Amino acid sequence: MNVRITRADESRLRACHEVFLDSPLYDHYFTQEGRLDSLLADGIARRELWVALTAQDEVAGCMWMEPDGFFGAFPYLALLGVKKSFRGMGIGHTLVETFIGVSRSLGYRKCSLLVSHFNPRTKNLYQSLGFKKVGYVPDCILPGIHENIMVKDL
Ligand SMILES: CC(C)(COP(=O)(O)OP(=O)(O)OC[C@H]1O[C@@H](n2cnc3c(N)ncnc32)[C@H](O)[C@@H]1OP(=O)(O)O)[C@@H](O)C(=O)NCCC(=O)NCCS
């Protein structure tokens, strides 16, 4: 499905929140009141949150690209989501490909992301786009949730 990727502003916050509903990611990380919104607001304030818009200007997906988020060394994809009604249509691919393209155009040799142990299909998606697992951090961001560190050579 064709989408237009553009920087998010405050007016998109609610729609970005909705992108993450109905997902294991939401259930594991964002049931605490205000947690997701404060993260999204932070991403918007830093001008690092991007949305995938349909032809009708609906937010179908969103991502947070931190240009030097991997220990200051290279870009890190801090958040990625596609709204439930748009999943499985290629929008996730498009967003990750955009992240890869932006990382490359900024002159970096690598880009990175984390994917949780409960998200094997998403790990497959990243592997199909050239990301390789370089590490595993038990109890990484929250206790009981383990993260795979994935890096792609550009
Ligand atoms: C993971 C996610 C961003 C993928 O976006 P998408 O637009 O559905 O993905 P695409 O259509 O481009 O590609 C589909 C591939 O994504 C993966 N995938 C993971 N979860 C999926 C889901 N719930 N529905 C469809 N595909 C999913 C599969 O590997 C699938 O490949 P397959 O068709 O061979 O099984 C989306 O499913 C989502 O928002 N999930 C909830 C939030 C999340 O887990 N984010 C990632 C955090 S690391």
The ligand as an SDF file (V2000), in Angstrom:
LIG
                    3D

 48 50  0  0  0  0  0  0  0  0999 V2000
    5.6790   -5.3150   13.1460 C   0  0  0  0  0  0  0  0  0  0  0  0
    4.8630   -4.3720   12.2630 C   0  0  0  0  0  0  0  0  0  0  0  0
    5.4150   -2.9580   12.3830 C   0  0  0  0  0  0  0  0  0  0  0  0
    5.0070   -4.8630   10.8230 C   0  0  0  0  0  0  0  0  0  0  0  0
    4.3280   -3.9470    9.9920 O   0  0  0  0  0  0  0  0  0  0  0  0
    3.4270   -4.4780    8.7890 P   0  0  0  0  0  0  0  0  0  0  0  0
    3.0340   -3.3040    7.9770 O   0  0  0  0  0  0  0  0  0  0  0  0
    2.3630   -5.3470    9.3280 O   0  0  0  0  0  0  0  0  0  0  0  0
    4.5280   -5.3580    8.0250 O   0  0  0  0  0  0  0  0  0  0  0  0
    4.6070   -5.6670    6.4680 P   0  0  0  0  0  0  0  0  0  0  0  0
    3.2320   -5.7990    5.8960 O   0  0  0  0  0  0  0  0  0  0  0  0
    5.5270   -4.7060    5.8090 O   0  0  0  0  0  0  0  0  0  0  0  0
    5.3370   -7.0590    6.4970 O   0  0  0  0  0  0  0  0  0  0  0  0
    4.6760   -8.1750    7.0450 C   0  0  0  0  0  0  0  0  0  0  0  0
    5.6820   -8.9510    7.8470 C   0  0  0  0  0  0  0  0  0  0  0  0
    5.8000   -8.3240    9.1470 O   0  0  0  0  0  0  0  0  0  0  0  0
    5.8380   -9.3050   10.1440 C   0  0  0  0  0  0  0  0  0  0  0  0
    4.7470   -9.1210   11.1070 N   0  0  0  0  0  0  0  0  0  0  0  0
    4.9440   -9.0630   12.4400 C   0  0  0  0  0  0  0  0  0  0  0  0
    3.8150   -8.8830   13.0850 N   0  0  0  0  0  0  0  0  0  0  0  0
    2.8310   -8.8100   12.1530 C   0  0  0  0  0  0  0  0  0  0  0  0
    1.4160   -8.6430   12.2260 C   0  0  0  0  0  0  0  0  0  0  0  0
    0.7790   -8.5020   13.4020 N   0  0  0  0  0  0  0  0  0  0  0  0
    0.7040   -8.6030   11.0680 N   0  0  0  0  0  0  0  0  0  0  0  0
    1.3390   -8.7520    9.8830 C   0  0  0  0  0  0  0  0  0  0  0  0
    2.6810   -8.9160    9.7620 N   0  0  0  0  0  0  0  0  0  0  0  0
    3.4260   -8.9490   10.8860 C   0  0  0  0  0  0  0  0  0  0  0  0
    5.8050  -10.6270    9.4800 C   0  0  0  0  0  0  0  0  0  0  0  0
    7.1590  -11.0730    9.3770 O   0  0  0  0  0  0  0  0  0  0  0  0
    5.2420  -10.3660    8.1010 C   0  0  0  0  0  0  0  0  0  0  0  0
    5.8410  -11.2080    7.1900 O   0  0  0  0  0  0  0  0  0  0  0  0
    5.0360  -12.5090    6.6600 P   0  0  0  0  0  0  0  0  0  0  0  0
    3.9280  -11.9530    5.8160 O   0  0  0  0  0  0  0  0  0  0  0  0
    6.0850  -13.2380    5.9080 O   0  0  0  0  0  0  0  0  0  0  0  0
    4.5510  -13.2400    7.8790 O   0  0  0  0  0  0  0  0  0  0  0  0
    3.3550   -4.3900   12.6630 C   0  0  0  0  0  0  0  0  0  0  0  0
    2.8780   -5.6930   12.6040 O   0  0  0  0  0  0  0  0  0  0  0  0
    3.0830   -3.8120   14.0490 C   0  0  0  0  0  0  0  0  0  0  0  0
    2.8570   -2.6310   14.1950 O   0  0  0  0  0  0  0  0  0  0  0  0
    3.0940   -4.6430   15.0960 N   0  0  0  0  0  0  0  0  0  0  0  0
    2.8290   -4.1510   16.4580 C   0  0  0  0  0  0  0  0  0  0  0  0
    3.9280   -3.2360   16.9960 C   0  0  0  0  0  0  0  0  0  0  0  0
    5.2930   -3.9020   16.9440 C   0  0  0  0  0  0  0  0  0  0  0  0
    5.4610   -5.0400   17.3260 O   0  0  0  0  0  0  0  0  0  0  0  0
    6.2970   -3.1460   16.4650 N   0  0  0  0  0  0  0  0  0  0  0  0
    7.6740   -3.6100   16.3070 C   0  0  0  0  0  0  0  0  0  0  0  0
    8.4540   -3.3920   17.5560 C   0  0  0  0  0  0  0  0  0  0  0  0
   10.1330   -3.9810   17.3830 S   0  0  0  0  0  0  0  0  0  0  0  0
  1  2  1  0
  2  3  1  0
  2  4  1  0
  2 36  1  0
  4  5  1  0
  5  6  1  0
  6  7  2  0
  6  8  1  0
  6  9  1  0
  9 10  1  0
 10 11  2  0
 10 12  1  0
 10 13  1  0
 13 14  1  0
 14 15  1  0
 15 16  1  0
 15 30  1  0
 16 17  1  0
 17 18  1  0
 17 28  1  0
 18 19  1  0
 18 27  1  0
 19 20  2  0
 20 21  1  0
 21 22  1  0
 21 27  2  0
 22 23  1  0
 22 24  2  0
 24 25  1  0
 25 26  2  0
 26 27  1  0
 28 29  1  0
 28 30  1  0
 30 31  1  0
 31 32  1  0
 32 33  2  0
 32 34  1  0
 32 35  1  0
 36 37  1  0
 36 38  1  0
 38 39  2  0
 38 40  1  0
 40 41  1  0
 41 42  1  0
 42 43  1  0
 43 44  2  0
 43 45  1  0
 45 46  1  0
 46 47  1  0
 47 48  1  0
M  END
$$$$
